[in-house]
Amino acid sequence: MISDATNRHGSVPVQTRNERFTSTDVHDFPEVTGREATWKLTPVDRIAELISGHLDGSRYEFEAPAVEDIDVAWVPRSDPRIGLAGIPEDRASANAWTMFEGALAVTVGGEEHRELVLTRSQFGSGARAAHTLIEAKPFSNAVVVLDNAGSALLSENVEILVGDGASLTVVTVQDFDDDARYVATHFAKVGRDATLKHVVVSLGGEVVRVNPAVTLAGTGADGELLGVYFADGGQHLEQQVFLFHQAANTRGRVNYKGALQGEGARTVWIGDVLIGPDAVATDSYEQNRNLVLTDGTRADSIPNLEIETGDIQGAGHASATGRFDDEQLFYLRARGIPEEEARRLVVRGFLTDIIQKIGYAPLEERLTAAIEVELAGGRR
């Protein structure tokens, strides 16, 4: 029932999250109507060009400082690493995959901790496709930030390969201009005893949809999926998260938090966790929290958990959407803090709980300042 291509691949409903139809060819998927489970909460009319239109898949400009043990280069579609992390499950992702001419590859080597910020703000006004590959070699250690800004009409696939024993943090920051529309799917494959921290930060853009799909493929793999978002009036910010415990003794944590203010502000979070039949001794938990600041907003939050083995350490999920905690406000106002400032403190503490877990101080400071501007109702 959740497949985008069931009308071409039989009438039997998809039974588990891992059984969705996949293809790298956009023509294998039917046209999107907006009634499909994966699209029904998305304003498909506002991103129709990215789902079905022609996309410019040529190279674009970016900024990346030289960092020892990290190589940034364009690679052809024939690069053997492309497709190892995952294959598109929806038409927008497949459209970008069909159209891209070359992939921007970030390759991390060495065992010393490295940090790279890759800034992208020159996508232009036309509809574009992009493909990004991030590979952490075995036992490497790095933070890679994809800093997206400016105007954009972009559909992108990001592949993340984490080698055995490696530790990688990938942060994608959506700080686009108000008119930007951005659709991205992140595929990640985590090796034996490796760790991936994946962080989605969405602040700017008219429509932003970032869907991470992480597979804990190696024994002892660890995946921490974090997200923070702040939707203003008229913005649509969406995340559909998939964490697949494929191997034994894996650990997963999914924690997304968002705030909404202004007429027409909309957020969507769908969290799918699948513990496969071989994923014994799994420890997994997912949660989503949304803080509604004004009337006229809407937050959809749907956590899902599937378990295919009876031998696990623990698994759970939670979701909550609400207004301010009256007890917190009372506590602060009772100590002489004006109500408006008290509300700002509550929201700041709510969102910075995620920001402080990123583990990259310059970005944490910048995002904290951006949240302050959001709360003040200004432009970043």
C-alpha positions in Angstrom: 0.0 0.0 0.0 3.0 2.3 0.5 4.8 1.6 -2.7 4.9 4.3 -5.4 4.8 1.7 -8.1 2.3 -0.9 -7.0 0.2 -0.4 -10.1 3.1 -1.7 -12.2 4.3 -4.4 -9.9 1.3 -6.3 -8.8 -1.6 -5.7 -6.4 -0.1 -7.3 -3.3 0.4 -4.6 -0.7 3.9 -4.0 0.6 4.2 -5.7 3.9 7.4 -4.1 5.4 9.2 -0.9 4.9 12.1 -2.6 3.3 10.0 -4.1 0.5 9.3 -0.9 -1.4 10.0 -0.9 -5.1 13.3 0.6 -6.1 14.8 1.8 -9.4 17.3 4.4 -10.7 15.2 5.0 -13.8 12.5 7.6 -13.4 10.4 6.0 -16.1 9.9 2.9 -13.9 7.7 5.0 -11.6 4.2 6.2 -12.4 3.2 9.8 -12.2 2.7 11.2 -8.7 -0.8 12.1 -7.9 -0.4 13.2 -4.3 -2.6 10.4 -3.0 0.3 8.0 -2.5 1.3 7.3 1.1 4.8 8.7 0.5 3.4 11.9 -1.1 0.0 12.5 0.5 1.5 15.0 3.1 3.7 16.8 0.5 2.6 19.8 -1.6 3.4 18.0 -4.8 2.1 20.8 -7.0 4.8 23.1 -5.7 7.6 20.6 -6.6 6.1 19.0 -9.7 9.0 20.1 -11.8 11.4 18.2 -9.6 9.3 15.1 -9.6 8.7 14.7 -13.3 10.3 17.6 -15.2 13.7 17.8 -17.0 16.6 18.6 -14.7 20.0 20.1 -15.4 22.4 17.5 -14.1 25.6 19.4 -15.0 28.3 20.5 -12.5 27.7 23.4 -10.2 29.9 25.7 -8.2 30.8 25.0 -4.6 33.3 26.1 -1.9 35.4 23.6 0.1 38.7 24.4 1.8 41.6 22.0 1.5 41.6 19.6 4.4 44.2 16.9 4.9 43.0 13.4 4.4 39.8 14.6 2.7 39.5 14.6 -1.1 36.7 16.5 -2.9 36.3 15.9 -6.6 33.8 15.2 -9.4 33.5 11.6 -10.4 31.6 10.0 -13.3 28.4 8.1 -13.1 30.4 5.0 -13.6 32.2 5.3 -10.3 31.8 1.8 -8.7 30.7 3.3 -5.3 27.6 4.9 -6.8 24.5 2.9 -5.9 26.2 1.0 -3.0 24.4 3.0 -0.2 20.8 2.7 -1.7 18.5 3.0 -4.6 15.6 5.4 -5.1 12.2 4.5 -3.8 10.2 7.4 -5.2 9.9 9.3 -8.5 11.7 12.5 -7.4 14.8 10.6 -6.2 14.8 8.5 -9.4 14.4 11.7 -11.6 17.5 13.2 -10.0 19.4 9.9 -10.4 18.4 9.7 -14.1 19.5 13.2 -14.9 22.8 13.7 -13.0 25.9 13.8 -15.2 28.6 13.4 -12.5 28.7 13.1 -8.7 30.5 15.3 -6.2 32.5 12.8 -4.1 33.9 13.6 -0.7 36.4 10.8 0.4 37.7 10.8 3.9 40.9 8.9 4.8 43.4 8.7 7.7 42.6 8.1 11.3 43.0 11.7 12.6 39.8 13.7 13.2 39.0 16.0 10.3 36.3 18.6 9.6 35.0 19.9 6.3 32.3 22.4 5.4 31.2 22.2 1.8 29.2 25.3 0.9 26.8 25.3 -2.0 24.8 28.5 -2.9 25.1 28.8 -6.7 22.5 26.4 -8.0 20.8 29.1 -10.2 17.2 29.5 -10.9 16.6 26.5 -13.2 15.5 23.0 -12.1 18.6 20.9 -11.2 19.6 17.4 -10.3 22.6 16.6 -8.1 24.3 13.5 -6.7 26.7 13.7 -3.8 28.8 10.8 -2.5 30.5 10.8 0.9 32.8 7.9 1.8 34.5 7.4 5.1 37.3 4.9 4.7 37.7 2.2 7.4 38.8 3.7 10.8 38.6 7.3 9.6 37.1 10.0 11.7 35.4 13.2 10.3 32.7 15.8 10.3 31.3 16.7 6.9 28.8 19.6 6.7 26.8 20.2 3.5 25.9 23.9 3.9 23.1 24.7 1.4 22.1 28.4 0.9 20.8 30.8 -1.8 18.1 30.2 -4.3 17.5 26.7 -5.6 15.1 24.4 -7.4 16.9 21.2 -6.7 16.4 17.4 -6.4 19.4 15.5 -5.0 20.6 12.1 -3.9 23.3 11.9 -1.3 25.0 8.5 -0.7 27.0 7.9 2.5 29.3 5.0 2.9 30.8 4.4 6.4 33.6 1.9 6.4 34.3 -0.6 9.1 35.4 1.0 12.4 35.0 4.6 11.0 33.2 7.4 12.8 31.4 9.9 10.5 29.2 12.9 11.2 27.2 14.3 8.3 25.3 17.5 8.7 23.0 18.9 6.0 22.0 22.5 6.6 19.1 23.9 4.6 19.3 27.6 5.0 18.0 28.5 1.5 16.3 31.7 0.4 12.6 32.0 0.8 11.8 30.9 -2.7 13.9 27.7 -2.7 12.4 24.3 -3.3 14.6 21.4 -2.4 14.0 17.6 -2.4 16.7 15.2 -1.2 17.1 11.6 -0.3 20.1 10.5 1.8 21.1 6.9 1.6 23.6 5.6 4.1 25.3 2.2 4.7 27.2 1.8 8.0 29.8 -1.0 8.3 31.0 -3.2 11.1 31.6 -1.4 14.4 31.2 1.9 12.6 29.3 5.0 13.8 27.3 7.5 11.8 25.7 10.6 13.2 23.4 12.1 10.6 21.9 15.5 11.3 19.2 17.4 9.3 18.9 21.1 9.9 16.1 22.8 8.0 15.5 26.5 8.5 15.1 28.2 5.1 13.3 27.5 1.9 9.7 27.5 0.6 9.5 23.7 0.4 12.2 21.4 1.9 11.9 17.7 1.9 14.9 15.7 3.2 14.5 11.9 3.6 17.3 10.0 5.2 17.5 6.2 4.8 20.2 4.6 7.0 21.1 0.9 6.9 23.1 -0.5 9.8 24.7 -3.2 7.7 27.6 -4.3 9.8 27.6 -6.1 13.2 28.0 -3.5 16.0 27.1 -0.6 13.8 25.7 2.6 15.5 23.4 5.1 13.9 22.3 8.4 15.5 19.8 10.3 13.4 19.1 13.9 14.6 17.1 16.7 13.2 16.0 20.2 14.1 13.7 22.5 12.1 11.9 25.8 12.4 9.0 26.5 10.1 7.7 30.1 9.5 4.5 31.2 7.8 4.0 29.5 4.4 7.0 27.1 4.8 6.7 23.4 4.3 9.5 21.4 6.0 9.4 17.6 5.7 11.5 14.6 6.8 10.7 11.0 6.2 13.3 8.9 8.1 14.1 5.2 7.7 16.5 3.4 10.0 17.1 -0.3 9.0 18.7 -2.5 11.6 20.1 -5.2 9.2 22.9 -6.7 11.3 23.2 -8.0 14.8 24.2 -6.0 17.9 23.3 -2.6 16.3 22.2 0.5 18.1 20.0 3.2 16.7 18.7 6.5 18.0 16.4 8.9 16.1 15.6 12.2 17.6 14.0 15.1 15.7 12.6 18.4 17.1 10.9 21.2 15.4 9.1 24.5 16.1 6.4 26.2 14.0 5.2 29.8 14.0 3.1 31.9 11.5 0.1 31.3 9.4 0.5 28.3 7.1 3.7 26.9 8.7 3.7 23.2 8.1 6.0 20.4 9.1 5.9 16.7 8.3 7.9 14.0 10.1 7.5 10.3 9.4 9.9 7.9 11.2 10.2 4.2 10.1 12.4 1.8 12.1 12.8 -1.7 10.8 14.6 -4.4 12.9 15.3 -7.2 10.5 15.3 -10.9 11.2 19.1 -11.1 11.6 19.3 -8.0 13.8 19.4 -9.8 17.1 20.4 -7.9 20.3 19.3 -4.6 18.7 18.8 -1.5 20.8 16.7 1.1 19.0 14.5 4.2 19.9 12.9 6.9 17.8 11.1 10.1 18.8 9.8 13.3 17.4 8.8 16.5 19.3 7.1 19.6 17.9 6.5 22.9 19.6 3.6 25.0 18.2 4.2 28.7 18.8 1.2 30.3 17.1 -2.2 29.5 15.6 -2.5 28.6 12.0 0.3 26.0 11.9 0.2 22.2 11.3 2.6 19.5 12.4 2.2 15.9 11.2 4.2 13.3 13.1 4.0 9.6 12.4 6.4 7.1 14.1 6.4 3.5 12.9 8.3 0.5 14.3 8.6 -3.0 12.7 10.3 -5.9 14.5 11.1 -9.1 12.7 13.1 -10.9 15.4 12.2 -11.8 19.0 15.7 -11.3 20.4 16.3 -7.6 20.9 17.6 -5.5 23.8 14.9 -2.9 23.4 12.9 -0.8 20.9 10.4 2.0 21.2 9.0 5.1 19.6 7.3 8.3 20.7 5.8 11.4 19.2 4.3 14.6 20.8 3.1 17.9 19.4 1.9 20.7 21.7 2.2 24.3 22.9 4.4 25.7 25.7 4.8 23.9 29.0 2.8 26.0 31.4 4.9 24.8 34.4 8.1 25.9 32.7 6.7 29.3 31.9 5.4 29.7 35.5 8.8 28.7 36.9 10.6 31.4 34.8 8.0 34.1 35.4 8.0 33.5 39.1 11.6 34.4 39.0 11.0 37.8 37.5 11.5 36.9 33.8 9.0 38.6 31.5 6.6 36.3 29.7 8.0 37.0 26.2 11.6 36.3 27.3 10.5 33.2 29.2 8.9 31.9 26.0 12.1 32.5 24.1 14.1 30.6 26.7 11.8 27.6 26.5 12.0 27.4 22.7 15.8 28.0 22.8 16.3 25.2 25.3 13.9 22.9 23.3 15.8 23.2 20.0 19.4 23.6 21.3 19.1 20.2 22.9 19.6 18.8 19.4 22.0 21.4 18.2 24.4 20.7 21.0 24.7 17.1 20.0 26.1 17.9 16.5 29.7 17.9 17.9 31.0 20.8 15.7 31.2 24.0 17.7 31.3 26.6 14.9 28.0 25.2 13.4 26.4 24.9 16.8 27.0 28.6 17.5 25.7 29.6 14.1 22.5 27.6 14.4 21.9 28.9 17.9 22.1 32.5 16.6 19.8 31.5 13.7 17.2 30.2 16.1 17.4 33.5 18.0 16.6 35.4 14.8 13.7 33.1 14.0 12.2 33.7 17.4 12.5 37.4 16.9 10.6 37.1 13.7 13.4 38.4 11.5 15.4 37.1 8.6 18.6 35.2 9.1 
